[in-house]
Amino acid sequence: MLEDLRGWVTQLIDRYTLDLRTIPPCWDRHNAIVEALAALRDCERGCYDLDATPSSGIDWLRALSDVTAYLREQTARTGCAATEHRRDR
C-alpha cells in the first residue's frame, strides 16, 4: 500500500506544487500524514470514477483544500524540516 501511495503523493506534489510545509520529505514516517494522504487519494479516485456525479470535481477540490490545511498543521506539529526528521510526540 505504501509504495502505491508514494507514487501518488509524488504526483500530487508535482501537480499542485505543494511545498515542504505541506508534505515533508519524511511524510511516510508520520501516521497522521499517511492516513490523511491515503484518504485524499481515495477521495480523488472516487471523484473521478466513471460513475461520479458532475459536481465531484468540486468535491475533490474541497477535499484537497481541507486536507492540505490539515497536512500543514500536522507538519508544523512534527517540527520536521527538509533535512531533519523528528519523531511524533
N, CA, C and O atoms as a printed pandas DataFrame, in Angstrom:
     atom_number atom_name residue_name chain_id  residue_number  x_coord  y_coord  z_coord
0              1         N          MET        A               1    0.806   -1.192    0.000
1              2        CA          MET        A               1    0.000    0.000    0.000
2              3         C          MET        A               1    0.856    1.265    0.000
3              4         O          MET        A               1    0.566    2.214   -0.728
4              5         N          LEU        A               2    1.906    1.275    0.815
5              6        CA          LEU        A               2    2.719    2.478    0.936
6              7         C          LEU        A               2    3.444    2.816   -0.369
7              8         O          LEU        A               2    3.609    3.993   -0.692
8              9         N          GLU        A               3    3.873    1.816   -1.111
9             10        CA          GLU        A               3    4.550    2.081   -2.394
10            11         C          GLU        A               3    3.601    2.765   -3.371
11            12         O          GLU        A               3    3.983    3.724   -4.041
12            13         N          ASP        A               4    2.369    2.275   -3.455
13            14        CA          ASP        A               4    1.362    2.891   -4.326
14            15         C          ASP        A               4    1.099    4.320   -3.877
15            16         O          ASP        A               4    0.981    5.219   -4.710
16            17         N          LEU        A               5    1.008    4.536   -2.586
17            18        CA          LEU        A               5    0.755    5.869   -2.052
18            19         C          LEU        A               5    1.920    6.801   -2.342
19            20         O          LEU        A               5    1.705    7.969   -2.665
20            21         N          ARG        A               6    3.149    6.311   -2.235
21            22        CA          ARG        A               6    4.324    7.152   -2.522
22            23         C          ARG        A               6    4.261    7.722   -3.933
23            24         O          ARG        A               6    4.484    8.916   -4.136
24            25         N          GLY        A               7    3.959    6.872   -4.902
25            26        CA          GLY        A               7    3.867    7.342   -6.289
26            27         C          GLY        A               7    2.785    8.396   -6.455
27            28         O          GLY        A               7    2.981    9.400   -7.140
28            29         N          TRP        A               8    1.645    8.160   -5.823
29            30        CA          TRP        A               8    0.543    9.114   -5.915
30            31         C          TRP        A               8    0.910   10.437   -5.252
31            32         O          TRP        A               8    0.602   11.502   -5.786
32            33         N          VAL        A               9    1.564   10.380   -4.096
33            34        CA          VAL        A               9    1.963   11.600   -3.380
34            35         C          VAL        A               9    2.963   12.393   -4.214
35            36         O          VAL        A               9    2.876   13.620   -4.279
36            37         N          THR        A              10    3.893   11.723   -4.840
37            38        CA          THR        A              10    4.862   12.406   -5.705
38            39         C          THR        A              10    4.145   13.162   -6.811
39            40         O          THR        A              10    4.481   14.311   -7.098
40            41         N          GLN        A              11    3.165   12.529   -7.431
41            42        CA          GLN        A              11    2.386   13.191   -8.479
42            43         C          GLN        A              11    1.572   14.354   -7.919
43            44         O          GLN        A              11    1.469   15.403   -8.554
44            45         N          LEU        A              12    0.996   14.174   -6.737
45            46        CA          LEU        A              12    0.214   15.233   -6.108
46            47         C          LEU        A              12    1.086   16.464   -5.846
47            48         O          LEU        A              12    0.684   17.590   -6.139
48            49         N          ILE        A              13    2.264   16.245   -5.300
49            50        CA          ILE        A              13    3.192   17.341   -5.013
50            51         C          ILE        A              13    3.523   18.084   -6.299
51            52         O          ILE        A              13    3.529   19.315   -6.318
52            53         N          ASP        A              14    3.795   17.359   -7.365
53            54        CA          ASP        A              14    4.125   17.982   -8.650
54            55         C          ASP        A              14    2.931   18.719   -9.251
55            56         O          ASP        A              14    3.073   19.847   -9.723
56            57         N          ARG        A              15    1.759   18.090   -9.237
57            58        CA          ARG        A              15    0.563   18.692   -9.858
58            59         C          ARG        A              15    0.159   19.991   -9.190
59            60         O          ARG        A              15   -0.255   20.935   -9.864
60            61         N          TYR        A              16    0.274   20.047   -7.882
61            62        CA          TYR        A              16   -0.215   21.201   -7.131
62            63         C          TYR        A              16    0.915   22.013   -6.497
63            64         O          TYR        A              16    0.662   22.881   -5.661
64            65         N          THR        A              17    2.151   21.738   -6.887
65            66        CA          THR        A              17    3.345   22.425   -6.366
66            67         C          THR        A              17    3.280   22.627   -4.855
67            68         O          THR        A              17    3.427   23.740   -4.349
68            69         N          LEU        A              18    3.055   21.523   -4.156
69            70        CA          LEU        A              18    2.990   21.551   -2.694
70            71         C          LEU        A              18    4.404   21.611   -2.131
71            72         O          LEU        A              18    5.302   20.927   -2.623
72            73         N          ASP        A              19    4.597   22.410   -1.124
73            74        CA          ASP        A              19    5.938   22.568   -0.567
74            75         C          ASP        A              19    6.146   21.715    0.682
75            76         O          ASP        A              19    5.253   20.987    1.114
76            77         N          LEU        A              20    7.341   21.823    1.246
77            78        CA          LEU        A              20    7.734   21.007    2.395
78            79         C          LEU        A              20    6.948   21.335    3.657
79            80         O          LEU        A              20    6.907   20.532    4.589
80            81         N          ARG        A              21    6.326   22.504    3.694
81            82        CA          ARG        A              21    5.496   22.856    4.850
82            83         C          ARG        A              21    4.166   22.119    4.814
83            84         O          ARG        A              21    3.466   22.031    5.823
84            85         N          THR        A              22    3.822   21.588    3.641
85            86        CA          THR        A              22    2.582   20.828    3.497
86            87         C          THR        A              22    2.853   19.335    3.593
87            88         O          THR        A              22    2.190   18.622    4.346
88            89         N          ILE        A              23    3.833   18.866    2.825
89            90        CA          ILE        A              23    4.207   17.445    2.848
90            91         C          ILE        A              23    5.723   17.361    2.979
91            92         O          ILE        A              23    6.445   17.572    2.005
92            93         N          PRO        A              24    6.208   17.054    4.180
93            94        CA          PRO        A              24    7.654   16.973    4.377
94            95         C          PRO        A              24    8.228   15.706    3.721
95            96         O          PRO        A              24    7.484   14.762    3.456
96            97         N          PRO        A              25    9.524   15.679    3.461
97            98        CA          PRO        A              25   10.136   14.502    2.844
98            99         C          PRO        A              25    9.915   13.218    3.644
99           100         O          PRO        A              25    9.889   12.126    3.076
100          101         N          CYS        A              26    9.760   13.348    4.942
101          102        CA          CYS        A              26    9.580   12.175    5.807
102          103         C          CYS        A              26    8.107   11.893    6.099
103          104         O          CYS        A              26    7.786   11.284    7.120
104          105         N          TRP        A              27    7.217   12.326    5.221
105          106        CA          TRP        A              27    5.774   12.187    5.447
106          107         C          TRP        A              27    5.378   10.749    5.757
107          108         O          TRP        A              27    4.468   10.506    6.549
108          109         N          ASP        A              28    6.068    9.795    5.126
109          110        CA          ASP        A              28    5.698    8.387    5.292
110          111         C          ASP        A              28    6.089    7.820    6.656
111          112         O          ASP        A              28    5.845    6.645    6.932
112          113         N          ARG        A              29    6.692    8.644    7.508
113          114        CA          ARG        A              29    7.062    8.223    8.854
114          115         C          ARG        A              29    6.128    8.811    9.913
115          116         O          ARG        A              29    6.367    8.675   11.113
116          117         N          HIS        A              30    5.065    9.465    9.452
117          118        CA          HIS        A              30    4.095   10.095   10.350
118          119         C          HIS        A              30    2.708    9.551   10.031
119          120         O          HIS        A              30    2.146    9.848    8.977
120          121         N          ASN        A              31    2.165    8.762   10.935
121          122        CA          ASN        A              31    0.912    8.072   10.681
122          123         C          ASN        A              31   -0.234    9.018   10.327
123          124         O          ASN        A              31   -1.012    8.721    9.421
124          125         N          ALA        A              32   -0.353   10.135   11.012
125          126        CA          ALA        A              32   -1.449   11.066   10.738
126          127         C          ALA        A              32   -1.369   11.599    9.307
127          128         O          ALA        A              32   -2.392   11.774    8.646
128          129         N          ILE        A              33   -0.162   11.852    8.840
129          130        CA          ILE        A              33    0.022   12.354    7.480
130          131         C          ILE        A              33   -0.255   11.248    6.468
131          132         O          ILE        A              33   -0.896   11.492    5.446
132          133         N          VAL        A              34    0.218   10.047    6.740
133          134        CA          VAL        A              34   -0.045    8.907    5.847
134          135         C          VAL        A              34   -1.545    8.679    5.718
135          136         O          VAL        A              34   -2.054    8.518    4.609
136          137         N          GLU        A              35   -2.251    8.663    6.836
137          138        CA          GLU        A              35   -3.692    8.424    6.811
138          139         C          GLU        A              35   -4.428    9.514    6.035
139          140         O          GLU        A              35   -5.345    9.215    5.269
140          141         N          ALA        A              36   -4.038   10.768    6.224
141          142        CA          ALA        A              36   -4.681   11.869    5.513
142          143         C          ALA        A              36   -4.435   11.764    4.005
143          144         O          ALA        A              36   -5.345   11.981    3.204
144          145         N          LEU        A              37   -3.207   11.432    3.631
145          146        CA          LEU        A              37   -2.895   11.309    2.204
146          147         C          LEU        A              37   -3.599   10.118    1.572
147          148         O          LEU        A              37   -4.041   10.198    0.426
148          149         N          ALA        A              38   -3.709    9.024    2.299
149          150        CA          ALA        A              38   -4.427    7.852    1.781
150          151         C          ALA        A              38   -5.904    8.189    1.584
151          152         O          ALA        A              38   -6.501    7.800    0.581
152          153         N          ALA        A              39   -6.487    8.906    2.529
153          154        CA          ALA        A              39   -7.890    9.309    2.409
154          155         C          ALA        A              39   -8.081   10.249    1.217
155          156         O          ALA        A              39   -9.065   10.141    0.486
156          157         N          LEU        A              40   -7.140   11.165    1.028
157          158        CA          LEU        A              40   -7.224   12.092   -0.091
158          159         C          LEU        A              40   -7.105   11.352   -1.422
159          160         O          LEU        A              40   -7.825   11.659   -2.373
160          161         N          ARG        A              41   -6.212   10.392   -1.489
161          162        CA          ARG        A              41   -6.074    9.582   -2.704
162          163         C          ARG        A              41   -7.367    8.836   -3.003
163          164         O          ARG        A              41   -7.819    8.808   -4.148
164          165         N          ASP        A              42   -7.960    8.236   -1.983
165          166        CA          ASP        A              42   -9.209    7.503   -2.178
166          167         C          ASP        A              42  -10.334    8.442   -2.614
167          168         O          ASP        A              42  -11.173    8.071   -3.434
168          169         N          CYS        A              43  -10.349    9.640   -2.072
169          170        CA          CYS        A              43  -11.344   10.632   -2.463
170          171         C          CYS        A              43  -11.181   10.988   -3.941
171          172         O          CYS        A              43  -12.160   11.047   -4.685
172          173         N          GLU        A              44   -9.949   11.221   -4.354
173          174        CA          GLU        A              44   -9.710   11.553   -5.769
174          175         C          GLU        A              44  -10.181   10.427   -6.676
175          176         O          GLU        A              44  -10.829   10.673   -7.693
176          177         N          ARG        A              45   -9.862    9.218   -6.317
177          178        CA          ARG        A              45  -10.286    8.070   -7.122
178          179         C          ARG        A              45  -11.796    8.010   -7.239
179          180         O          ARG        A              45  -12.327    7.753   -8.320
180          181         N          GLY        A              46  -12.495    8.244   -6.130
181          182        CA          GLY        A              46  -13.950    8.221   -6.163
182          183         C          GLY        A              46  -14.543    9.383   -6.947
183          184         O          GLY        A              46  -15.536    9.222   -7.656
184          185         N          CYS        A              47  -13.932   10.548   -6.817
185          186        CA          CYS        A              47  -14.444   11.731   -7.505
186          187         C          CYS        A              47  -14.292   11.649   -9.018
187          188         O          CYS        A              47  -15.063   12.260   -9.757
188          189         N          TYR        A              48  -13.307   10.901   -9.475
189          190        CA          TYR        A              48  -13.078   10.805  -10.912
190          191         C          TYR        A              48  -13.410    9.430  -11.460
191          192         O          TYR        A              48  -12.974    9.070  -12.554
192          193         N          ASP        A              49  -14.177    8.664  -10.708
193          194        CA          ASP        A              49  -14.670    7.374  -11.171
194          195         C          ASP        A              49  -15.692    7.597  -12.286
195          196         O          ASP        A              49  -16.300    8.664  -12.374
196          197         N          LEU        A              50  -15.872    6.603  -13.121
197          198        CA          LEU        A              50  -16.827    6.721  -14.232
198          199         C          LEU        A              50  -18.244    7.020  -13.755
199          200         O          LEU        A              50  -19.011    7.658  -14.476
200          201         N          ASP        A              51  -18.600    6.576  -12.572
201          202        CA          ASP        A              51  -19.942    6.785  -12.037
202          203         C          ASP        A              51  -20.063    8.054  -11.185
203          204         O          ASP        A              51  -21.106    8.284  -10.573
204          205         N          ALA        A              52  -19.032    8.862  -11.140
205          206        CA          ALA        A              52  -19.038   10.061  -10.303
206          207         C          ALA        A              52  -20.044   11.088  -10.838
207          208         O          ALA        A              52  -20.333   11.137  -12.033
208          209         N          THR        A              53  -20.557   11.892   -9.935
209          210        CA          THR        A              53  -21.502   12.940  -10.320
210          211         C          THR        A              53  -20.757   14.118  -10.953
211          212         O          THR        A              53  -19.549   14.259  -10.764
212          213         N          PRO        A              54  -21.463   14.957  -11.698
213          214        CA          PRO        A              54  -20.806   16.117  -12.323
214          215         C          PRO        A              54  -20.143   17.061  -11.323
215          216         O          PRO        A              54  -19.180   17.745  -11.671
216          217         N          SER        A              55  -20.636   17.109  -10.102
217          218        CA          SER        A              55  -20.051   18.011   -9.096
218          219         C          SER        A              55  -18.868   17.382   -8.352
219          220         O          SER        A              55  -18.307   18.008   -7.452
220          221         N          SER        A              56  -18.491   16.186   -8.706
221          222        CA          SER        A              56  -17.408   15.501   -7.990
222          223         C          SER        A              56  -16.068   16.215   -8.097
223          224         O          SER        A              56  -15.258   16.150   -7.173
224          225         N          GLY        A              57  -15.828   16.891   -9.204
225          226        CA          GLY        A              57  -14.577   17.653   -9.338
226          227         C          GLY        A              57  -14.468   18.737   -8.281
227          228         O          GLY        A              57  -13.391   18.981   -7.735
228          229         N          ILE        A              58  -15.590   19.385   -7.996
229          230        CA          ILE        A              58  -15.619   20.404   -6.942
230          231         C          ILE        A              58  -15.413   19.755   -5.578
231          232         O          ILE        A              58  -14.716   20.300   -4.722
232          233         N          ASP        A              59  -16.023   18.586   -5.381
233          234        CA          ASP        A              59  -15.820   17.851   -4.127
234          235         C          ASP        A              59  -14.341   17.544   -3.924
235          236         O          ASP        A              59  -13.826   17.655   -2.812
236          237         N          TRP        A              60  -13.658   17.158   -5.002
237          238        CA          TRP        A              60  -12.227   16.868   -4.940
238          239         C          TRP        A              60  -11.451   18.112   -4.518
239          240         O          TRP        A              60  -10.577   18.036   -3.653
240          241         N          LEU        A              61  -11.765   19.252   -5.122
241          242        CA          LEU        A              61  -11.037   20.475   -4.788
242          243         C          LEU        A              61  -11.276   20.896   -3.345
243          244         O          LEU        A              61  -10.365   21.398   -2.686
244          245         N          ARG        A              62  -12.494   20.695   -2.850
245          246        CA          ARG        A              62  -12.771   20.992   -1.434
246          247         C          ARG        A              62  -11.971   20.070   -0.521
247          248         O          ARG        A              62  -11.385   20.509    0.468
248          249         N          ALA        A              63  -11.957   18.796   -0.866
249          250        CA          ALA        A              63  -11.198   17.829   -0.062
250          251         C          ALA        A              63   -9.716   18.167   -0.089
251          252         O          ALA        A              63   -9.046   18.112    0.942
252          253         N          LEU        A              64   -9.208   18.511   -1.247
253          254        CA          LEU        A              64   -7.799   18.886   -1.363
254          255         C          LEU        A              64   -7.492   20.087   -0.479
255          256         O          LEU        A              64   -6.476   20.098    0.215
256          257         N          SER        A              65   -8.344   21.083   -0.494
257          258        CA          SER        A              65   -8.143   22.265    0.337
258          259         C          SER        A              65   -8.170   21.918    1.826
259          260         O          SER        A              65   -7.308   22.350    2.591
260          261         N          ASP        A              66   -9.162   21.141    2.220
261          262        CA          ASP        A              66   -9.283   20.754    3.633
262          263         C          ASP        A              66   -8.090   19.923    4.090
263          264         O          ASP        A              66   -7.532   20.164    5.160
264          265         N          VAL        A              67   -7.707   18.957    3.286
265          266        CA          VAL        A              67   -6.628   18.051    3.695
266          267         C          VAL        A              67   -5.279   18.749    3.658
267          268         O          VAL        A              67   -4.440   18.480    4.517
268          269         N          THR        A              68   -5.035   19.640    2.695
269          270        CA          THR        A              68   -3.747   20.337    2.700
270          271         C          THR        A              68   -3.636   21.242    3.929
271          272         O          THR        A              68   -2.545   21.396    4.477
272          273         N          ALA        A              69   -4.740   21.840    4.369
273          274        CA          ALA        A              69   -4.700   22.625    5.612
274          275         C          ALA        A              69   -4.356   21.720    6.798
275          276         O          ALA        A              69   -3.541   22.081    7.646
276          277         N          TYR        A              70   -4.978   20.556    6.847
277          278        CA          TYR        A              70   -4.689   19.578    7.904
278          279         C          TYR        A              70   -3.229   19.133    7.841
279          280         O          TYR        A              70   -2.571   19.014    8.874
280          281         N          LEU        A              71   -2.730   18.890    6.649
281          282        CA          LEU        A              71   -1.329   18.461    6.498
282          283         C          LEU        A              71   -0.370   19.537    6.986
283          284         O          LEU        A              71    0.635   19.225    7.624
284          285         N          ARG        A              72   -0.668   20.801    6.695
285          286        CA          ARG        A              72    0.191   21.887    7.180
286          287         C          ARG        A              72    0.221   21.916    8.707
287          288         O          ARG        A              72    1.274   22.130    9.309
288          289         N          GLU        A              73   -0.930   21.702    9.323
289          290        CA          GLU        A              73   -0.988   21.656   10.791
290          291         C          GLU        A              73   -0.149   20.503   11.329
291          292         O          GLU        A              73    0.626   20.680   12.269
292          293         N          GLN        A              74   -0.302   19.337   10.737
293          294        CA          GLN        A              74    0.443   18.165   11.189
294          295         C          GLN        A              74    1.945   18.340   10.977
295          296         O          GLN        A              74    2.746   17.978   11.839
296          297         N          THR        A              75    2.317   18.890    9.838
297          298        CA          THR        A              75    3.739   19.096    9.546
298          299         C          THR        A              75    4.340   20.107   10.520
299          300         O          THR        A              75    5.463   19.921   10.987
300          301         N          ALA        A              76    3.612   21.165   10.827
301          302        CA          ALA        A              76    4.095   22.145   11.808
302          303         C          ALA        A              76    4.247   21.493   13.176
303          304         O          ALA        A              76    5.190   21.786   13.912
304          305         N          ARG        A              77    3.325   20.616   13.508
305          306        CA          ARG        A              77    3.375   19.931   14.805
306          307         C          ARG        A              77    4.602   19.013   14.907
307          308         O          ARG        A              77    5.197   18.893   15.978
308          309         N          THR        A              78    4.975   18.373   13.808
309          310        CA          THR        A              78    6.114   17.451   13.865
310          311         C          THR        A              78    7.433   18.191   14.033
311          312         O          THR        A              78    8.356   17.678   14.667
312          313         N          GLY        A              79    7.530   19.393   13.470
313          314        CA          GLY        A              79    8.784   20.130   13.526
314          315         C          GLY        A              79    9.823   19.629   12.547
315          316         O          GLY        A              79   10.993   20.001   12.639
316          317         N          CYS        A              80    9.410   18.786   11.608
317          318        CA          CYS        A              80   10.353   18.262   10.611
318          319         C          CYS        A              80   10.723   19.359    9.617
319          320         O          CYS        A              80    9.946   20.276    9.354
320          321         N          ALA        A              81   11.918   19.237    9.080
321          322        CA          ALA        A              81   12.403   20.181    8.076
322          323         C          ALA        A              81   12.887   19.382    6.866
323          324         O          ALA        A              81   12.820   18.153    6.851
324          325         N          ALA        A              82   13.371   20.097    5.863
325          326        CA          ALA        A              82   13.802   19.444    4.624
326          327         C          ALA        A              82   14.856   18.378    4.873
327          328         O          ALA        A              82   14.868   17.350    4.198
328          329         N          THR        A              83   15.729   18.608    5.822
329          330        CA          THR        A              83   16.826   17.666    6.077
330          331         C          THR        A              83   16.773   17.042    7.462
331          332         O          THR        A              83   17.717   16.366    7.870
332          333         N          GLU        A              84   15.684   17.260    8.191
333          334        CA          GLU        A              84   15.608   16.739    9.547
334          335         C          GLU        A              84   14.241   16.125    9.832
335          336         O          GLU        A              84   13.205   16.757    9.626
336          337         N          HIS        A              85   14.257   14.896   10.303
337          338        CA          HIS        A              85   13.030   14.210   10.713
338          339         C          HIS        A              85   12.972   14.200   12.234
339          340         O          HIS        A              85   13.971   13.953   12.910
340          341         N          ARG        A              86   11.794   14.472   12.751
341          342        CA          ARG        A              86   11.568   14.374   14.188
342          343         C          ARG        A              86   10.435   13.402   14.434
343          344         O          ARG        A              86    9.404   13.434   13.762
344          345         N          ARG        A              87   10.644   12.550   15.397
345          346        CA          ARG        A              87    9.617   11.536   15.728
346          347         C          ARG        A              87    8.369   12.208   16.259
347          348         O          ARG        A              87    8.420   13.291   16.841
348          349         N          ASP        A              88    7.241   11.538   16.046
349          350        CA          ASP        A              88    5.984   12.037   16.610
350          351         C          ASP        A              88    6.062   11.996   18.128
351          352         O          ASP        A              88    6.700   11.120   18.714
352          353         N          ARG        A              89    5.408   12.950   18.742
353          354        CA          ARG        A              89    5.431   13.025   20.216
354          355         C          ARG        A              89    4.422   12.102   20.803
355          356         O          ARG        A              89    4.292   12.025   22.025
